[in-house]
Amino acid sequence: MQERSFTAKIRELFSAHDMTQGEPWKRILEFAVPMLIGNLAQQLYNTADSIIVGRYVGDNALAAVGSASPILNLLLALFVGVSTGVGILVAQRFGAKDREQLSVVIGNCISLCAIVSLATMLIGLVITRPMLVLLSTPDSIIDWCASYLIIYFLGIAGFAYYNILSGVLRGMGDSLSALLFLLIAAGLNVGLDLWFVAGLNMGVAGVALATVLAQTISALLCLWKMMRMRDIFDLKLSYIRPRMVPIRNIIRIGLPSGITQAIFSSAMMVVQSLTNSFGEMVIACNVIVMRVDGFAMMPNFTFGQTMTTYTGQNIGARRLDRVHQGAVQGTAIAVGVSAVLTGLILLFGRQLMGLFTQTEDLIVLSMRMMSILAVGYIAVSITQSLSGVMRGAGDTMTPMWISLITTVILRVPTAYGLVYLSRSEEYPNGRPEALFVSMLVAWILGMVITIIAYRFSKWRKRMAQEEAAAA
């Protein structure tokens, strides 16, 4: 009897969860904690590439992986859009207990992902070398960058299906299964990194191959899990066959998020070109800071995604009162977690930087840049949480416009302007600190704009009117 009870509890943990009942902060934490651990694993997954290549190949190889990232992120923006659209629709259909439409959305996300994967692979293979040249990538690392990107694009389907299928699982409140599969992939990735890079001397190409294989395994595990959830939805060929209405809805809701990511990545490419002008040392510094930055950003993105799922389910169940409660409580938790994690990163920053390189000057430079960004992480936690609420309510356009304003209109001109104004005999190309000061300015202004946008959101007024009419 006890054994059956224990088995039932384990199954319950790895199942869909209804976030329309119970204390909002408890439901948010229950969903967010596994997701936070998963994002930690994802960051370790990405960081392992940089640590291993930096240690076993050198600082230039580390710079090569970093220089390839903006191009990679630009093309992966398509999947961000599809994943966001699918996650929101799944959460809303699940919250509304609409089995038929839930099955249609999930089936069509599988077919849409195949189309987007093929398109991304072909585009990526064609533009890789020209884009690296356009970004003034140093000759010393351009071949490494190209090989890294080509291998990644050839295996892009694994990345696509993991992110989209794990988004489906999270939309139904099952963040624990996605966590488990990510932990398996992260362990596999580190093992393959060491084998390919340290053992077989494959260099940067080995890092890309290890990542592709690990992501493919995690995607297959997500598919296996979904095939065992027949009590919630149906996964039949008739649902996988593309249908215009659900695909149009996925694109309509997800496209602004994809555009947001594309805007961000495009801006990063422009700034990367500026970063490249400072030489290999600053490029490597930027890679290290951005890897550590990933850990500081973890709670922010985690609670943003959590609030999207929470809001989506409660909007589907017509529980606007819970949406307001959850927005306040979830944002407060996000700010607290972000503050603690940022403090730990500042306290142990030098040790973290030392994992990537043994070059003392590079460690000191990276720590100085990280200190500039510290305050901004609290601002981003508020931005991400409230943006998550807006996306969950179906308003993906507002966060897109905020991202456009802060990233393109504010961050890029500020970076170039500060670099120009800081030129001197000692720094003929300007001070590299300007790159990070511009980021901090954009984050703080983004928080202010997001709070105002949330306060006056049209969807809040619309939902309140609908509730009043129903009463």
FENJOMO-V451842 format. One record per residue. RES is the residue in one letter. PHI is phi in whole degrees, 0 to 359 (none if undefined). Layout:
RES;PHI, RES;PHI
This chain:
M;none, Q;296, E;295, R;296, S;296, F;296, T;298, A;296, K;294, I;297, R;297, E;295, L;299, F;263, S;226, A;291, H;233, D;275, M;262, T;264, Q;232, G;86, E;298, P;306, W;295, K;291, R;297, I;295, L;293, E;301, F;279, A;286, V;299, P;300, M;292, L;296, I;297, G;296, N;293, L;297, A;297, Q;298, Q;291, L;298, Y;306, N;287, T;291, A;303, D;304, S;291, I;297, I;293, V;290, G;293, R;285, Y;264, V;247, G;136, D;297, N;293, A;294, L;298, A;296, A;295, V;298, G;293, S;292, A;283, S;300, P;301, I;293, L;298, N;295, L;298, L;284, L;284, A;300, L;303, F;287, V;299, G;296, V;298, S;298, T;295, G;299, V;295, G;300, I;293, L;295, V;298, A;299, Q;291, R;292, F;293, G;297, A;276, K;59, D;259, R;298, E;298, Q;290, L;298, S;295, V;295, V;298, I;295, G;298, N;288, C;292, I;292, S;289, L;296, C;298, A;297, I;295, V;294, S;299, L;296, A;297, T;295, M;299, L;294, I;295, G;299, L;295, V;284, I;265, T;307, R;296, P;301, M;292, L;296, V;294, L;300, L;276, S;58, T;296, P;304, D;301, S;292, I;233, I;295, D;293, W;296, C;301, A;297, S;295, Y;299, L;292, I;298, I;297, Y;298, F;291, L;297, G;253, I;295, A;298, G;298, F;298, A;299, Y;291, Y;297, N;295, I;283, L;289, S;292, G;295, V;297, L;299, R;292, G;300, M;267, G;87, D;261, S;271, L;286, S;295, A;301, L;297, L;301, F;293, L;291, L;298, I;298, A;295, A;296, G;297, L;296, N;297, V;297, G;299, L;291, D;305, L;297, W;293, F;290, V;272, A;282, G;275, L;261, N;56, M;275, G;63, V;299, A;298, G;296, V;297, A;296, L;296, A;298, T;295, V;299, L;295, A;295, Q;293, T;295, I;298, S;296, A;295, L;297, L;293, C;298, L;296, W;300, K;297, M;296, M;291, R;261, M;250, R;290, D;283, I;250, F;210, D;249, L;247, K;243, L;300, S;295, Y;274, I;284, R;303, P;303, R;234, M;296, V;296, P;295, I;294, R;297, N;292, I;299, I;291, R;300, I;280, G;274, L;302, P;302, S;292, G;295, I;296, T;302, Q;294, A;295, I;298, F;301, S;293, S;297, A;297, M;295, M;293, V;295, V;291, Q;298, S;298, L;294, T;299, N;299, S;291, F;275, G;99, E;299, M;298, V;288, I;299, A;296, C;300, N;299, V;297, I;298, V;298, M;291, R;291, V;291, D;304, G;301, F;290, A;295, M;279, M;309, P;297, N;295, F;291, T;299, F;288, G;297, Q;293, T;298, M;292, T;295, T;294, Y;302, T;294, G;302, Q;296, N;286, I;295, G;300, A;271, R;60, R;250, L;297, D;299, R;287, V;297, H;296, Q;300, G;296, A;298, V;292, Q;292, G;294, T;294, A;297, I;296, A;299, V;297, G;297, V;296, S;297, A;298, V;295, L;294, T;297, G;299, L;295, I;295, L;292, L;292, F;248, G;303, R;299, Q;295, L;295, M;297, G;293, L;290, F;271, T;208, Q;255, T;280, E;299, D;298, L;290, I;296, V;297, L;298, S;296, M;293, R;297, M;292, M;296, S;296, I;295, L;280, A;310, V;298, G;295, Y;293, I;294, A;298, V;294, S;299, I;290, T;302, Q;293, S;297, L;290, S;295, G;298, V;297, M;297, R;295, G;298, A;278, G;95, D;267, T;268, M;287, T;300, P;300, M;296, W;294, I;296, S;297, L;299, I;295, T;288, T;274, V;272, I;285, L;261, R;294, V;296, P;299, T;296, A;299, Y;294, G;295, L;293, V;298, Y;296, L;289, S;265, R;294, S;202, E;296, E;287, Y;235, P;297, N;266, G;97, R;274, P;295, E;303, A;302, L;300, F;271, V;298, S;297, M;293, L;299, V;301, A;296, W;296, I;293, L;295, G;299, M;298, V;299, I;295, T;295, I;300, I;296, A;297, Y;294, R;300, F;248, S;298, K;293, W;295, R;294, K;295, R;296, M;295, A;295, Q;295, E;295, E;295, A;296, A;292, A;292, A;289
